[in-house]
Amino acid sequence: MTDIKNVLVVGAGTMGSSIAMVFAANGYKTVMADIKQEFIDRAFTQVDKSIAWMKENDLLSSDDYENAVKANLTGILNGEIPARGKEFDLVIEVVPENKHIKRSTYEMLSESCREDCIFASNTSGMDVFSLTDSFLKNPSRLVITHWFNPPYLMKIIEVVQGPKTADAVGDKMREVLESCGKKPSVLRKYIPGFIVNRLATAICRELYYMIEQGWVSAQDAENALKYTDGLRWSFEGPIELWDFVGHEITLAVAGDVIPTLCNATDKFPLADEIFRTGHTGVRAGEGVLKKYTGDFDAYVAKRNSRILTMYKVMNKFEEEDK
């Protein structure tokens, strides 16, 4: 496949600007595009703030990262893409989760870019494959790359192939993302929820079912995972855990558990109660677990600080395992 050297990021919001920064910092000539110049200007301001935050938190040991971003990152308006489309080897689409906006974006990209240019959508759940199937030139180059916020910090990226995506495209995206210091997980088939949200849904369906049945309180259910898997998963995922315990034990236990699990497919346990009470989470001031008081941005800052702490711990474990 064509080497990836020139990257276009369409959509310069919070996610798009950060994704563009990651590519630029790792030596890719990167252009971020949006519909208004004020959005581009705002994106560069956000990039500067992100780099400053990384410096403040000792994530950058030199000026190399910042210098690479300044050397490799530029911005254009969406209207300039048709004239420059042939330049790009990879396009990351980060436009709003709106079918009409996505469709029009891919129609423009399909006409403007080379047929060997890889198109990678940052959608968190939309089926961009069926959305574009009727008009996209060379659909074998379309893939999903689902980044997590903040992209410059979170290492995991879900790479999801569609029914026509070539395996070589999934492999190329893994290679490119690894060159940026990421830990991509490639899913060879599009399924709702991808990997992370699919597993989170399965876990929470069972937890919420147990709470709904009155078997356990929300806090006790939370603690049961927080102080077991929450402690271990920074260095040992669920598959490695079962390898460690031994499958002669884990599969014997699973044989008793599986028949008793919640298998509801019509709605989520506790859904009616959640919407009846309006206890939908932090922004609402109360969720299933507890009440949340104070400023939402302060809560986000506290959460990000804890993510940073665990990020540094996991980096230490990775160094030990080399």
N, C-alpha and C positions, 0 to 999 in steps of 0.2 A: 504494500500500500504506500501511497504518497507520504513522505515525511511530514510531520506537523511542525510548521514553523510560524505561520501567521494565523492568529486567532481573532475572530469577531465575536463579541458578546452583545447580543441584542436585548436591550433592557438594562438601564444603568441605575436601578434602584438599590435598595439595601443589599440584596443578594447579588445582583448583577455586578455592581461596582466591586464588591469583595471578591467575587469569582475572577473578574478581570485582573484585579490586583495580584491574585495568586499566580495566574499564568504569567503576567509581566515579571513578577519577582523571580520566576524560574526560567527566565530567558526567552520566553515566547513574545514575538512582536504582537502586541494586543491592542485591538481597537474596541472601545465600547460605544454603542450607539443608542440614541433615544430620540423621542419625537420633538423635544424642545432643548434649546441650548441651556436653559436654566437647570434642566435635569442633569445635563452633562456637568455643568459647573458644580452642582450639588454633589455629584458623584465623586469628583476629584477632592472636594472638601471632606467627604466621608472617608476616602482613601487615606488622606493625611491624618485624620483622627484615628483611624485604625492602626496606622503605623506608629503613631505617638503612643497609643495604648499598649502596643506590643513592646515598645521600648520601656515604658513605665513598669511593665511586668516581667522584664528580663527575658523576653522571648527572642530578642535580637542581640547578638553579641558584637555586631559591627554595623557599618552603614551600607553594607553590600545589598541588603534587601531593599532598602529605600532607594539606593542609587539605581538598582535594576528596574524598579517600578517607574522611576522618573525617565529612564532611558527607553523603556519599552511600551509605555502606556499612553495612548492618545484617544481622543474622542471625536465622533462625527454625529451628524443628524441622520435619522433613518432615511431621509430622502437622498442621501449620498451613497447608500448601499448599492443600488443598481449599477452605478458607474464604477464601483470598486469591488464588486462581488467576486470577480475572478481572482482576486489577490489571495483569498482566504482558503486555508486547508481545513479549518475546523470552525464551525459556528456554534456557539452556545446560546440557546434561546431562553431568555428569562423574562418573557413578557407576562402580563396578568393572566390568571387562570380563567380566561374567557374564550369560549370556542370561536367566536367571530374574530377576535384579535389574533388568536393562534393561527387560524386558517389563513387570514390575510397575510400574516407574517411569513408563513411557509410558502404561500403562493409567490410572494415577492422573492424570497430566498431561492426557490426552485428555478425561477427565471433568471436570477442574477448570478448565481454561483456555479462553479464547475460541477459536473456530475460526480466527480470523485471527492468533492468536499463533504466531510462528515457533518451531519446536523445532529446536535445533541440538545434535547429539551431538559430543562430543569423542573419540569412539572412534578408536583408532589403526588399526583394520582390520575391525571387525565390520560385517556387513551389517544395519544397523538398519532398513533399508527393508523387507526381506522379513520381518524379525522382528516388525514392527509392522503389516504390511499388512492383516491380518485384522480389526483393531479400531480403528486410528487414525482419528479424525475428521479429514477434510480432509488427506490425506497429501501434498497439493501443498505444504504449508508445512514439511515435514520435510527437513532438510539436515544434512550433516556439516560441522563446523568443527574440523579437527584442528590443535590448537596444539602447539608444541614447548616443551620445558622449558629454561630458565625462561620462562614466558609473558610476564612483564613486560619481558624483554630480547629474546627472539627475535621478529623481525618477521614471519617467514613464517607464514601460516596457510593450510592447504589447505581450501578450500571445495568439498565434493563433493556433487553433486546425484544423487538417486536417479531411478528410472524415472518417478516421478510428481511429482517436485519441479518447481514452476513456475520458469521462468527468472527471473521477477521476484524470487523468493526468493533465488536465488543472487546476483542483482544487488544486492538490498537488503543482504545480508550483506557483500558487498564494500564497499558504501558505509559501513556501520556500522563495519566493521573498519578501513577507511582513516581514519575519523574518530578512531580510537584510535591512529593513527600506525603501523598495521600494513601489511604488503605481502601481501595475500591473493592466492592463485592459485586460480582457479575451474576445477574439473573438471566438465564438463557431464554426465558419465556415471560411475556407480559402477563402478570396476574394482579388483581386489585390489591393495593396496600404494599406491593413490592415485598421487601423482606422485613424491614424494621417495623412499619406500621401494621403489617399483617400479624407479626408475632406479638406486638403490643396489644392488638385487639384480642387475640386468643387468650393472653394472660389476663387482661382486664375483664373479659367476658366471664371467666371462671371466678375471679375475685368478686366481681359485682354480683354474680349469681349466689355465691356463698354469703355475701352480706344481705342480699334480698331474702334469702331463706332464713335469716336470723341465726346462722351458725357462728358468725364471727362479726365483730365490730369492724368498721372501716379502719380504725387506727391499728387494731391488732392484725388485720390482714396486711396493712401497709408495713408494719414492723416485721412481719414474718419474712417478707422478701427483702426489705431494706437492710436488715441485719444478717442476712445469709447471702443471697445472690448479690445484693448491693455491695457487700464487702468483697466478694470473690470475683465479680465480673470485670474488675479492672485489670485482672491478670489471668483469668481463667473463665472462658465462656461455658455455656451449658453443655456443649458436646465434649469439651475437654474435661469438664467435671465428671460426666458419666464415664469417660475413659478412665479417669482416676479412681472413681469408686468401684468400677467394674460392672460390666453389663449383665453378669450373672445375677447381680443384686438389683440394679436399676430396672431391668426389664421385668424381673419378677414382681417388683412393686408396681410398675406400670400396668401389668396385667390385671391387677386388682383395681387400679384407679380409673383406667380408661372407660369401663362401662358406666361409671358413676359421674362422668364429667358432663357439664352443661353442653347441650348440642342445639341450642336455640338458633334458628336461622331467620326468624321473622323480625325480631327486634332485640335490642341490647337489654340485658337485665338492668333494672332500676331506671330505664329511660323515662318511663311515664312519671315516676316520682321526681326525677331531676328536672324535667320541664314543667311539672306542676308547681314546684316550689321556686323555680328560677335559680336554683343552686348550680349554676353551670360552670363555676370555677373562679379563678383569681380575679378576673375582670368584674365578675358579678358580686364579689365580696364574700362569696361562700361557695364551697363545692361539696362533693361527697365526703371528703375527709374532714374539713374544718372551715372556720371562718378566716378570711384574709383581710387584714386591715392595713391601712397605709397606702402610700403612693405606689402605683403599678411599676413605674420606672425604677423605683428603689428596690422592688422585689426582683426585677430583671437583673439589676446590677449585682445584687447579692447572689442570685443564681449563677450568673456568668462568672463571678469570682470563684464559686465552688467548682464550676466546670474547669476553670483555669488550674485550680489546685490539683484536680484529678488528672488533667492533661499532663501536668509535669510529673506526677507519680507514674502514669502509664509510660511516658517517655523513658523514665528511669528503668522500668521493668523491661522495656524493649531493648535498652542497652545491655542489660544483664543477660538477656536471652540470645544475643548475637553470638 
